[in-house]
Amino acid sequence: MIALEKRPTPSRAWSAAAPLLAVALTMVAGAALFAALGTDPLAAIRTIFWDPLFNEQFASYSRPQLLVKAGPLILIAIGLSLGFRAGVWNIGAEGQYIMGAICGAGVALALYPMDAWFVFPTMVLAGALGGWAWAMIPAILKTRFRTNEILVSLLLVYVAEQILASMSLGLMRNPEGGGFPGSRNLQQYPAAANPELVAGTGMHWGVVAGFVAVIAAYILLNRHMLGFQIRLAGQSPRAARFAGVDPNRLVMICLGISGALAGLAGMFEVAGPAGQISIDFNVGYGFTAIIVAFLGRLHPVGILLAGLLMALTYIGGELAQFMLGLPAAAIQAFQGMLLFFLLGLDVLSNFRVRLGRRKVT
């Protein structure tokens, strides 16, 4: 019989080393996967982790893309981490990301072709409100009817995807697009565009917002009463109630913040790199941000580093598909291995594995 016995005091060193060990194990298991697919495993690992940054043949394109990919991941993961710390499990950030993009783009298309300074700030506000409103659905249902926020937020992702498809084919479709699905290209609408702030770096307002979110989350968790309540609720819900923490209020706040940040990520993406509302606008940032949050140990600085690492796997994965012919599913499995190994190592950090014989009664 195999049993798990909780450790009295988990090792801090082991817990800190777990993300690095998870990355190493992911490389080993990924190499085995690539070998099974008939690809040189060393070449695949080098293409994913080394070539995008240090191979001059690809670096001129890949390096700016690092910030482009990392920006939304960091922004969404910061919001998710606050809820996860408090025991509030928002799994539907992908839907909030989509709704933020739709609301932000909707403002731009409604004001088109107005060339005014307030267009982009209004889009930012609309994107944040769109993500916040979508997150309020599971928040209200949980606080009023005790529903499970995991299931509700996850199922709302599929509702948001249907709304996205409907907007691409209907209300937001470009009237000058020849009947093809998709909105106007916002990159060609100067008042609504989110261009690079420094040429050749990939830095746009979404990346700036990600860095600001990291700093704000660090201050919140370490210098503000709300941060203390979030940490206390996650570590000991009963003690939090005795300390006067209102769990319903915390659910509303955590889901609201995570939804607003996911909505902002969607708005910055649709106004910048993506450029338009389309059926395939969402690429899974909301789900990948869950891996980023846990890989970064729910710590703002850790999330910043984890976001950059996960962005590297996105860029390197696309490069491996092009150069080595690896299927997209293999790259997605490789990214999923990272969370799998991290969670496995976390179990070993907190529990001992005991082997013995089952007692017969």
NORWO-V922457 format. One line per field, one symbol per residue. psi: psi as a letter, one per 20 degrees, with the letter a starting at -180 (. if undefined). burial: b if it has 24 or more other ideal C-beta (glycine too) atoms within 12 Angstrom, else e. A space follows every 50 residues. Layout:
BEGIN
psi = ???
burial = ???
END
This chain:
BEGIN
psi = ppqppppgoqphgghhiggghggghggghhggghghjjqohhhggghghg hhhiohhihhghghhghghhghgggghgghhgghhjkonojkhghhgghg gggghggghhipkpnqhigghhggghgghggghhhighgghghhjkrohg gghghighghhhgggghhiehjpoijjkiqqqaqoihjnhhiqmrphopj hjoahhgghghhhggghggghijqhhgghggghhhnhghghhjjpohghh gggghgghgghgggggghghidgghqprhkgpjjhhghhgggghhjkkpg ghhgghggghhhhgghghghgghikqqhhhghhghhhghghghghhghhi qqppprqppp.
burial = eeeeeeeeeeeeeebeebbbbbbebbbebbbebbeeeebebebbbbbbbe bbbeeeebeeebbbbbbbbbbbbbbbbbbbbbbbbbbbbbbbbbbbbbbb bbbbbbbbbebbeeeeeebbebbbebbbbbbbbbbbbbbebbbeeeeebe ebbbebbeebbebbbebbeeebbbeeeeeeebbbbbbebebbbbbeeeee ebbbbbbbbbbebbebbbebbeeeebbebbbbbbeeeeebeeeebebeeb bbbbbbbbbbbbbbbbbbbbbbbbbbbbbebbbbbbbbbbbbbbbbbbbb ebbbbbbbbbbbbbbbbbbbbeebebeeebbbbbbbbbbebbeebbebbe eeeeeeeeeee
END
